[in-house]
Every structure is written in C-alpha cells, then in structure tokens.
Amino acid sequence: MDKEINSLNTQMQISGLLHAVNYRWLRIVTSGQEKAGIDRETMVYGRILGHLHYNQDKNVYQKDLEKVVGLTKSAISTILTRLETRGYIERQSVDQDARLKRIVLTPEGEQISVSLQQAMEAADEQLVRGLNNEEQQELLRLLRIIDETMKEMEGETRP
C-alpha cells in the first residue's frame, strides 16, 4: 500500500512539475515577445511562422501545417486567413494543381518569424541553464518517452 501511495505521489509530482515548467516557460516566452513588440495573436501563430521560416526551400501546403501543428483543416484555414490578412503569408497557386496553394512567408512574415524565434531561443537558454549537457540529453530522452506515451493515450481517446 505504501508503495502505491509513493508511486501515486511521484506521478502527481511529475505531472504537476511538467505543468508548472510549461506555464513558466510560456510566461518567459510571452514576456520576451511582448518586449519585442509582438502581439499575443501573432505569438499563437509562431509555430506556423517558424515552420514556414525553416522550410522556405520546400513547398509547404495547408495539409503539412495541419500535421505539424496538430490542428484541424478548418482551424488552420482560419489561422492562415488571419496571417494572410496581416501580410505575413501569401498563398501561391501551384502550376500542377490549381486546387493546391503553396504557403510562403512575406518579408514582413519573415521578420516576425525571426523575432519570435529569438524570443523563444532566449527562453530556451534560460530553461536549461542549470543543466549540463549530459543532464539535458537525459531530460530529452525521458521527455520523449513521456511524449510517446501521451501520443498513444491520445490515440486511445480519439473516436
């Protein structure tokens, strides 16, 4: 019985710490982005802008972004419309298939993407500054295991 209680207590501590670390990291990132003059809505779209930035040499389509971000077709479509309205992206027709639209960053979108990335890198450096390289690698290994387990759990709960 004591082992079960200790195990449950450890699991609750892990869950609580993961949540707390995530929340603190988001606060640090948000603070850095606000200091850089980036509004909250743009921050939310940072992952999409970052993916476009790092994949400029490839054709990126809406379906690719759906997979990367894990959002539905309609949610990504809404986000892309907002990014397009703000002048951060363009949807370019593809010669082979008129239905496909390649998503590319505009110069303004590139600038915002770089600013977002700099704020995130600064937060990332702060996040691991108390860990040596070996400890960082071990933490990464353990988090990957947790991530894989959560992906499996997610699959079990989807209809």
Secondary structure, DSSP 8 states (H G I E B T S, - for coil): -HHHHHHHHHHHHHHHHHHHHHHHHHHHHHHHHHHTT--HHHHHTHHHHHHHHHTTTS--BHHHHHHHHT--HHHHHHHHHHHHHTTSEEEEEETTEEEEEEEEE-HHHHHHHHHHHHHHHHHHHHHHTTS-HHHHHHHHHHHHHHHHHHHHHHHHH--
